[in-house]
């Protein structure tokens, strides 16, 4: 759907719930996602940012955190099921990209401290990704609805879930392959 009337004159944040449409094969479906519209002023220029309302916040004065995503395998033939980096925290916060929620696929979010070592021309992370996903985007339901655009549309309902006890933090072991580089 078209996102209208987002303010550009007033510095601050606005949150909106938007419907994101997708088409896979003959099936048309949509999902709802919360987005954040941010207007900042820097050196007399407005910086406009559109991001997901889902964010990773780091409390305290800890290290910069790298955030990664992993999608589940679709079949046994699929060989790669690795965690792919999305970015790092800035000012102890990282907003997930909008496409993570809009793609309507289950996804797992992992984190690790950004500490890295460089040897020759290769850069190694000295930490592995956290042992459990920090967040998981799971499908919680589907409804078939009729809209003015299509006689049959599937509404996909997803929700972020976690099983991590956040009061105890997350565990990111040292990367055993890189111990020799410490």
ZAMI-521302 format. One record per residue (C-alpha): residue number from 1; residue in three letters; y, z, x. Coordinates in steps of 0.1 Angstrom, whole numbers, always signed. Layout:
N
+-----+------+-------+-------+-------+
| seq | type |    c2 |    c3 |    c1 |
+-----+------+-------+-------+-------+
| NUM |  ALA |     Y |     Z |     X |
...
+-----+------+-------+-------+-------+
END
This chain:
182
+-----+------+-------+-------+-------+
| seq | type |    c2 |    c3 |    c1 |
+-----+------+-------+-------+-------+
|   1 |  UNK |    +0 |    +0 |    +0 |
|   2 |  UNK |   +36 |    -5 |   +11 |
|   3 |  UNK |   +52 |   +26 |   +26 |
|   4 |  UNK |   +87 |   +27 |   +12 |
|   5 |  UNK |  +118 |   +48 |   +15 |
|   6 |  UNK |  +111 |   +64 |   +49 |
|   7 |  UNK |  +143 |   +80 |   +61 |
|   8 |  UNK |  +158 |   +66 |   +94 |
|   9 |  UNK |  +192 |   +84 |   +94 |
|  10 |  UNK |  +180 |  +120 |   +94 |
|  11 |  UNK |  +162 |  +135 |  +124 |
|  12 |  UNK |  +130 |  +152 |  +115 |
|  13 |  UNK |   +95 |  +146 |  +101 |
|  14 |  UNK |   +83 |  +134 |   +67 |
|  15 |  UNK |   +47 |  +135 |   +55 |
|  16 |  UNK |   +32 |  +110 |   +31 |
|  17 |  UNK |    -2 |  +103 |   +16 |
|  18 |  UNK |    -9 |   +66 |   +17 |
|  19 |  UNK |   -38 |   +44 |    +4 |
|  20 |  UNK |   -53 |   +22 |   +32 |
|  21 |  UNK |   -72 |    -9 |   +20 |
|  22 |  UNK |  -102 |   -24 |   +39 |
|  23 |  UNK |  -126 |   -53 |   +32 |
|  24 |  UNK |  -160 |   -55 |   +47 |
|  25 |  UNK |  -181 |   -84 |   +36 |
|  26 |  UNK |  -178 |   -87 |    -2 |
|  27 |  UNK |  -169 |   -51 |    -7 |
|  28 |  UNK |  -132 |   -39 |   -10 |
|  29 |  UNK |  -126 |    -3 |    -5 |
|  30 |  UNK |   -97 |   +21 |    +2 |
|  31 |  UNK |   -92 |   +56 |   +16 |
|  32 |  UNK |   -63 |   +80 |   +15 |
|  33 |  UNK |   -47 |   +92 |   +47 |
|  34 |  UNK |   -18 |  +116 |   +54 |
|  35 |  UNK |    +7 |  +101 |   +78 |
|  36 |  UNK |   +37 |  +116 |   +96 |
|  37 |  UNK |   +70 |   +97 |  +100 |
|  38 |  UNK |   +91 |  +111 |  +128 |
|  39 |  UNK |  +127 |  +103 |  +135 |
|  40 |  UNK |  +140 |  +116 |  +169 |
|  41 |  UNK |  +173 |  +110 |  +187 |
|  42 |  UNK |  +172 |  +104 |  +224 |
|  43 |  UNK |  +202 |   +92 |  +244 |
|  44 |  UNK |  +219 |   +80 |  +212 |
|  45 |  UNK |  +189 |   +60 |  +202 |
|  46 |  UNK |  +166 |   +66 |  +173 |
|  47 |  UNK |  +129 |   +68 |  +181 |
|  48 |  UNK |  +107 |   +61 |  +150 |
|  49 |  UNK |   +71 |   +71 |  +151 |
|  50 |  UNK |   +43 |   +67 |  +125 |
|  51 |  UNK |   +12 |   +87 |  +132 |
|  52 |  UNK |   -17 |  +104 |  +115 |
|  53 |  UNK |    -9 |  +139 |  +102 |
|  54 |  UNK |   -42 |  +151 |  +118 |
|  55 |  UNK |   -33 |  +165 |  +152 |
|  56 |  UNK |   -48 |  +185 |  +181 |
|  57 |  UNK |   -26 |  +215 |  +190 |
|  58 |  UNK |   -30 |  +235 |  +222 |
|  59 |  UNK |   -17 |  +270 |  +220 |
|  60 |  UNK |    -5 |  +289 |  +251 |
|  61 |  UNK |    +3 |  +274 |  +284 |
|  62 |  UNK |   -30 |  +257 |  +291 |
|  63 |  UNK |   -36 |  +224 |  +309 |
|  64 |  UNK |   -29 |  +189 |  +295 |
|  65 |  UNK |   -59 |  +180 |  +273 |
|  66 |  UNK |   -75 |  +146 |  +270 |
|  67 |  UNK |   -87 |  +136 |  +235 |
|  68 |  UNK |  -116 |  +112 |  +230 |
|  69 |  UNK |  -135 |   +97 |  +201 |
|  70 |  UNK |  -171 |   +88 |  +195 |
|  71 |  UNK |  -185 |   +68 |  +166 |
|  72 |  UNK |  -222 |   +73 |  +156 |
|  73 |  UNK |  -247 |   +46 |  +164 |
|  74 |  UNK |  -253 |   +21 |  +136 |
|  75 |  UNK |  -288 |   +12 |  +148 |
|  76 |  UNK |  -314 |   +19 |  +174 |
|  77 |  UNK |  -305 |   -13 |  +192 |
|  78 |  UNK |  -269 |    -2 |  +198 |
|  79 |  UNK |  -269 |   +10 |  +234 |
|  80 |  UNK |  -234 |   +25 |  +239 |
|  81 |  UNK |  -226 |   +58 |  +222 |
|  82 |  UNK |  -200 |   +70 |  +247 |
|  83 |  UNK |  -169 |   +90 |  +241 |
|  84 |  UNK |  -138 |   +68 |  +245 |
|  85 |  UNK |  -105 |   +83 |  +255 |
|  86 |  UNK |   -76 |   +81 |  +230 |
|  87 |  UNK |   -49 |   +98 |  +249 |
|  88 |  UNK |   -35 |  +131 |  +262 |
|  89 |  UNK |   -15 |  +160 |  +247 |
|  90 |  UNK |   +23 |  +158 |  +251 |
|  91 |  UNK |   +41 |  +191 |  +246 |
|  92 |  UNK |    +7 |  +207 |  +237 |
|  93 |  UNK |    +2 |  +183 |  +208 |
|  94 |  UNK |   -17 |  +151 |  +201 |
|  95 |  UNK |   -16 |  +132 |  +168 |
|  96 |  UNK |   -46 |  +111 |  +162 |
|  97 |  UNK |   -40 |   +73 |  +157 |
|  98 |  UNK |   -38 |   +62 |  +121 |
|  99 |  UNK |   -67 |   +38 |  +126 |
| 100 |  UNK |   -91 |   +67 |  +132 |
| 101 |  UNK |   -88 |   +78 |   +95 |
| 102 |  UNK |   -83 |   +43 |   +81 |
| 103 |  UNK |  -114 |   +26 |   +95 |
| 104 |  UNK |  -136 |   +46 |   +70 |
| 105 |  UNK |  -163 |   +53 |   +96 |
| 106 |  UNK |  -176 |   +87 |  +106 |
| 107 |  UNK |  -160 |   +98 |  +138 |
| 108 |  UNK |  -162 |  +127 |  +162 |
| 109 |  UNK |  -133 |  +140 |  +183 |
| 110 |  UNK |  -139 |  +156 |  +217 |
| 111 |  UNK |  -115 |  +172 |  +242 |
| 112 |  UNK |  -115 |  +181 |  +279 |
| 113 |  UNK |   -89 |  +193 |  +305 |
| 114 |  UNK |   -72 |  +163 |  +322 |
| 115 |  UNK |   -79 |  +176 |  +357 |
| 116 |  UNK |   -90 |  +146 |  +378 |
| 117 |  UNK |   -98 |  +137 |  +414 |
| 118 |  UNK |   -93 |  +104 |  +430 |
| 119 |  UNK |  -117 |   +92 |  +457 |
| 120 |  UNK |  -112 |   +57 |  +473 |
| 121 |  UNK |  -103 |   +35 |  +443 |
| 122 |  UNK |  -122 |   +54 |  +416 |
| 123 |  UNK |  -107 |   +82 |  +394 |
| 124 |  UNK |  -132 |  +109 |  +383 |
| 125 |  UNK |  -127 |  +136 |  +356 |
| 126 |  UNK |  -139 |  +169 |  +370 |
| 127 |  UNK |  -148 |  +181 |  +335 |
| 128 |  UNK |  -172 |  +167 |  +309 |
| 129 |  UNK |  -162 |  +164 |  +273 |
| 130 |  UNK |  -166 |  +196 |  +252 |
| 131 |  UNK |  -202 |  +203 |  +243 |
| 132 |  UNK |  -195 |  +201 |  +205 |
| 133 |  UNK |  -171 |  +178 |  +186 |
| 134 |  UNK |  -138 |  +196 |  +179 |
| 135 |  UNK |  -134 |  +176 |  +147 |
| 136 |  UNK |  -157 |  +153 |  +127 |
| 137 |  UNK |  -145 |  +128 |  +101 |
| 138 |  UNK |  -173 |  +128 |   +74 |
| 139 |  UNK |  -176 |  +108 |   +43 |
| 140 |  UNK |  -178 |  +133 |   +13 |
| 141 |  UNK |  -180 |  +108 |   -15 |
| 142 |  UNK |  -175 |   +73 |   -30 |
| 143 |  UNK |  -162 |   +63 |   -64 |
| 144 |  UNK |  -162 |   +29 |   -79 |
| 145 |  UNK |  -128 |   +23 |   -95 |
| 146 |  UNK |  -111 |    -6 |  -113 |
| 147 |  UNK |   -76 |   -16 |  -101 |
| 148 |  UNK |   -51 |   -42 |  -110 |
| 149 |  UNK |   -60 |   -61 |   -78 |
| 150 |  UNK |   -97 |   -62 |   -81 |
| 151 |  UNK |  -123 |   -55 |  -108 |
| 152 |  UNK |  -145 |   -34 |   -85 |
| 153 |  UNK |  -131 |   -13 |   -56 |
| 154 |  UNK |  -148 |   +16 |   -38 |
| 155 |  UNK |  -128 |   +46 |   -30 |
| 156 |  UNK |  -141 |   +63 |    +1 |
| 157 |  UNK |  -133 |  +100 |    +3 |
| 158 |  UNK |  -134 |  +115 |   +38 |
| 159 |  UNK |  -127 |  +149 |   +52 |
| 160 |  UNK |  -121 |  +164 |   +87 |
| 161 |  UNK |  -146 |  +192 |   +94 |
| 162 |  UNK |  -153 |  +215 |  +123 |
| 163 |  UNK |  -182 |  +238 |  +133 |
| 164 |  UNK |  -164 |  +251 |  +164 |
| 165 |  UNK |  -153 |  +287 |  +165 |
| 166 |  UNK |  -117 |  +280 |  +176 |
| 167 |  UNK |  -110 |  +316 |  +183 |
| 168 |  UNK |  -136 |  +314 |  +211 |
| 169 |  UNK |  -122 |  +281 |  +225 |
| 170 |  UNK |  -143 |  +251 |  +235 |
| 171 |  UNK |  -166 |  +248 |  +265 |
| 172 |  UNK |  -161 |  +219 |  +289 |
| 173 |  UNK |  -186 |  +221 |  +318 |
| 174 |  UNK |  -178 |  +208 |  +353 |
| 175 |  UNK |  -190 |  +172 |  +357 |
| 176 |  UNK |  -221 |  +176 |  +378 |
| 177 |  UNK |  -218 |  +140 |  +392 |
| 178 |  UNK |  -184 |  +149 |  +406 |
| 179 |  UNK |  -190 |  +183 |  +421 |
| 180 |  UNK |  -191 |  +167 |  +456 |
| 181 |  UNK |  -155 |  +156 |  +451 |
| 182 |  UNK |  -141 |  +191 |  +444 |
+-----+------+-------+-------+-------+
END
